[in-house]
Amino acid sequence: MTKKLRIGIIGTGGIAHAHMRAYQKFEDVSIVGGADIIPGKARAFLDEFGLCKAEAFESAAAMIKNLELDGVSVCTYNKTHAECAIMALEAGLHVQCEKPMSFTLAEAVDMVRASRRSGKILTIGFQPRYSHMRRKVDEIIASGTLGEIYYVQSGGGRRRGIPAGSFVDAEKGGFGCLGDLGCYSIDECLHAIKYPKPLTVSAVATDHFGKNPQYWSDPENFNVDDFSVAFVRLENDITFVFKQAWAMHADSLGDTLWLGTKGGIKICNGFEDPSKPSRVMCFMDVNGMQTDTYVLPSNMYDAYRGPAEIDIFAAKVRDFCDAILEGRPAPIPGEEILYNQAIIDGIYRSAKEKKEIVIDIPSI
């Protein structure tokens, strides 16, 4: 039997459980260790999944030093993503890092540099890329059918949905909704157009719901954003309007939209089932007539079992493992997500400083 990949998990809180469930689906992967700074937490986590022989540590450094590993999943607080990922890369390990990539742009740059120095994979956890309909939208845009894309906007948001724990603690998470949901929105919008370089950003972020006891149980300790909006200028004269919320008095902040010189495509956001194919619409002129078209699914369909379901989280983790085994580049490379992080960093700073920010991305 081929040697199994030996994987360690750094940070054994909430999202680590999703990583563990995915890894345990694969016969060619062994979780051999876990690390968490809270005493006993890593041991309890490993035992929960029946991994009594896997070793538990109270620091990432100790796990990396004492175990033979091929790679790690970094599932720690946002503000410690960079230090844990860089430590693992410098030790010669492949890294799958949860989103957001880091807290600051400078940290993201350091992560990419560490990956390049080590020659090891640094992939970032954007599992929505493995959604079937998301890929269909990307393919339509990439085909050139819509012409030159000149405007993109994000939509969605939650009417109510403020999470707890480190998400609302600036000392650990750095930012709130911006880092939790916002990075997903940015990736959905900009990966489809191959991540043009961001130039400037003007943003506003608020905390009206998190600071209100009517909507959040601990307003005194809520110190992050629960809503943000930004106007981002991208290279090639593309405009990106960003919106995201953990809470609001609306069913949606609008539709996700790409406008091109020959057509447009939108994802309708609201309270309907987000997997419905009718959420995606394409607008074009056909023989001089304005035409609106629903984008229908074309995934595999079994007459007895129905449409094939895709576990996008497991697909993300599998792709990381396969990239290691096959010697492929990172599936969602840090070099690409650097632009995502640059926009998040710009939104954060613009909102704090109450002015437009010029985005300066250092050379790698």
Sequence and secondary structure as in RCSB ss.txt:
>XXXX:A:sequence
MTKKLRIGIIGTGGIAHAHMRAYQKFEDVSIVGGADIIPGKARAFLDEFGLCKAEAFESAAAMIKNLELDGVSVC
TYNKTHAECAIMALEAGLHVQCEKPMSFTLAEAVDMVRASRRSGKILTIGFQPRYSHMRRKVDEIIASGTLGEIY
YVQSGGGRRRGIPAGSFVDAEKGGFGCLGDLGCYSIDECLHAIKYPKPLTVSAVATDHFGKNPQYWSDPENFNVD
DFSVAFVRLENDITFVFKQAWAMHADSLGDTLWLGTKGGIKICNGFEDPSKPSRVMCFMDVNGMQTDTYVLPSNM
YDAYRGPAEIDIFAAKVRDFCDAILEGRPAPIPGEEILYNQAIIDGIYRSAKEKKEIVIDIPSI
>XXXX:A:secstr
    EEEEEE  SHHHHHHHHHHTT TTEEEEEEE SSTTHHHHHHHHTT TTSEEESSHHHHHHHS  SEEEE 
S GGGHHHHHHHHHHTT EEEEESSS SSHHHHHHHHHHHHHHT  EEEE GGGG HHHHHHHHHHHTTTT SEE
EEE     SS    GGGG HHHHSSSHIIIIIHHHHHHHHHTTT   EEEEEEEEE TTTT TTT S GGG  S 
SEEEEEEEEGGGEEEEEEEESS SSS S  EEEEESSEEEEE  SSS TT GGGEEEEEEETTEEEEEE    S 
EETTTEE    HHHHHHHHHHHHHHHT   SSBHHHHHHHHHHHHHHHHHHHHTS EE      
